[in-house]
């Protein structure tokens, strides 16, 4: 007889007298004709490299590491203790004489290896190589589920399975060629991605700036809504908690009252039994003294006992009835008080929740109206700019291009007059260059009715040329054409332009 205690990662397995099969304990007193051993539930790592073939008849090597150990449950540990704690020939494992039996023994590894190889090959034979690459997690899950079903028969459990990268078998270069293909494809795709990223960066920057403002507004609105919802949930939870506390208190009060009534009833029953036994003892004593006296005493005592018993029963019934009435009255008052407190609490919570909800809705409506007003203002401003741009586009088309629109606006706004005024102020007190033109016509102009008009148009080219020299402004094509540099005037007007320089000194 000895007291045994197992380590934190072990269990005691007891067999022998008084035990039908096996008994699992953390600590136990081992009796004579009983035998005890320890089993360890520490998981162990099992590494293997499996050669398998896909449905396409492609061979590959599958390295994997499984972490396996006994399942920490009574049923599983019983299976493990019965089936795997010894050698296959019945001899005990060497570890049994030293301490706990570990699950990493050779025959256990052989069993696990056979199960893993069989189930893995069965799953791989139904999948293509592309599915193994693309659905790695699905493949891993299938292997774990299939192997776990078989290991459960022995009380073992898979704690973790790590399936490593697939490898070529000797003489095969399938994965090597796939790696080269993926490398070249990734390099080319990287070049494309760099160019695309640059484009998306410039476009995305502008988009993100606009979306940032939109998301900030959405987050503020969502935050306000969530705060309101959380406050409402808190108020509801507080109301439920109060209701639960009232219910529990009511049940406790009922239990106390019932317990008290049961104790009083038990006391009354015991008193009845005591009185009956006393009466029986007195009757036997009198019977032993004398028959006559016993009969007289028996009749007298019987009547007296019946009267006392009847009186006590009536008193007990009166006390019990009074206690029941008091208990019912107390329960009724407590129930009514609890209901009144609950109604008041619920009404206060509802009022607070409704007020907070109304305030949140008012705040949200105010923010929404302000956002709509800002949006309408911005939209109207954008529409005005768009209409103005459309009008300028039509003006540019009518005046032969943007240069014509610019000159039209300068004429409309008096820009030329302002320039002339500023130029006059600039050369005031200086020695300006003055150009004087005449038509050089001989004789009286009255003889030719078209002479004034001809003279007017003859002055336009020199005038525009002078404006161009002094201001750099080119007249529109519809007003007049510029004479070529150094070109002589036609129609006998060679002497139309005569320039006279009045200078008091060289600048």
Secondary structure, DSSP 8 states (H G I E B T S, - for coil): -EEEE--TTEEEEEEETT-SS-EEESEEEE-TTEEEEEEE---EEEEEEEEEE-TT--EEEEEEEEEEEE-SSHHHHHHHHHHHSB-TTS-B-GGGGTSEE-TT-HHHHHHHHHHHHHHHHHHHTTS-HHHHHHTHHHHHHHHHHHHHHHHGGGTEEEEEEEEEEEE--TT--HHHHHHHHHHHHHHHHHHHHHHHHHHHHHHHHHHHHHHHHHHHHHHHHHHHHHHHHHHHHHHHHHHHHHHHHHHHHHHHHHHHHHHHHHHHHHHHHHHHHHHHHHHHHHHHHHHHH-HHHHHHHHHHHHHHHHHHHHHHHHHHHHHHHHHHHHHHHHHHHHHHHHHHHHHHHHHHHHHHHHHHHHHHHHHHHHHHHHHHHHHHHHHHHHHHHHHHHHHHHHHHHHTTSHHHHHHHHHHHTTHHHHHHHHHHHHHTTS-----EE-----S-GGG-TTHHHHHHHHHHHHHHHHHHHHH-----TTT-----TT---STT-TTSEE-----SS--
